[in-house]
Amino acid sequence: MAGKPPEDPGHVLSWLYERGEETVGQVLGDLFARPGVTDGLAKVVQRAAKTKGRVDKNLEVMLHLLNVPSRADYHKLLVKMEHLQGSLVNLSMKLDRLLATQERKPKKPKS
């Protein structure tokens, strides 16, 4: 039968591809209409997010033990550098103003 999917899982994708977009949409619609599938998929996504959080935390601890900066450390350093750069720009502007006012004032001759 041409309309029935093959039993071999390796050929299922090729069978769906041959059937076209409409059939694939219908199969996915039927699949996601089942409550067990959507609940299972939600649990898989939830577990994956939790696992990623654990891996990130463990990696950060490992980097800390090896004295290698983590992404958070890098971000903190970047924020401090940007703040320092802003302070340096402000200091430079104040110095320029101070020099400009000194140049405008006539120098008093010493007697």
Buried (B, 14 or more C-beta within 10 A) or exposed (E): EEEEBEEEEEEEEEBBEEBEEEBEEEBEEEEEEEEEEEEEEEEEEEEEEEEEEEEEEEEBEEBEEEEEEBEEEEEEEEEEEEEEEEEEEEEEEEEEEEEEEEEEEEEEEEE
